[in-house]
Amino acid sequence: MAIVVRLDELLHARRMTLTELAARVDITLANLSILKTGKAKAIRFSTLEAICAALDCQPGDLLVFDPALTAED
């Protein structure tokens, strides 16, 4: 997929664990892990908004389009 999720980098920069983010955003650790690994097929705007608020970032900081990646990746 050509959309890259940069959640790991943002968590590291803010010294926050995935578990802590899951608690702040009120999302299961399993669903957050699916998003982090890039296996998610969709994300709700409300979830994106909550993640951005918790990490003090913009959606473009979290999601990046990389045209070099194919839909098969």
N, C-alpha and C positions, 0 to 999 in steps of 0.2 A: 504494500500500500504506500502511496506517495505522501501520506500524512504521517509525520513523525511526532510522537508524544515525548516531550522533554521533561516529564514529571520527575524523573530521577535526578536530573541536573538541578532543577528548582528546589527539590527537597534537600539536596546536598548543600546548596548555596545558603539555605535558610536553617541548616542544621536541625532539620525536622525528620522524624521517622514516618514511614508509611502508616504505621499504627496511630500515631498522633494526628496525622492528617485525616485519617478515616474517622476518628472521634470528633474532630472539629467540623468536618463536613457532613457527618451523620450518614456515612455510606459504609457498606461492609468492606472489610479488608480484602475479601476475595474479588469484589467488583473493582476496587481501586487497583488491585494487582493486575487485573485483566487490562485495565486502561494503561497502567505503567508499562506493561510488556508490549503494548501496541497491538494486542489481540482484539480490542474492542471494535465493534463495527459501527457504533454510534455513541453519542454522549448527549444527555439532556442539557438544555441551556441552563436550567436551574442548578444542575450539578457542576457545570462549567463555571457558573457564577460563584458558587460556594467555594470551589477550589481556588479560583482567582482571588476571592476575598481572603481566604485563609493563608494563601501564599503571597498576598500583596503583589499580584502580577496582572498582566493583560492576557487575554486569550491567545494572542500572537506569541507570547513568551512560552506558552504551554504547548501549542500546536504549530508545527512548521510544515510547509509544503515543500517536498523535495522531488522535483520532476525526474531526477535521475533514477528514482525507485519506480519499479513497475507495479502494476496491480497484482502481479503474481507473488511478490515478496511477501 
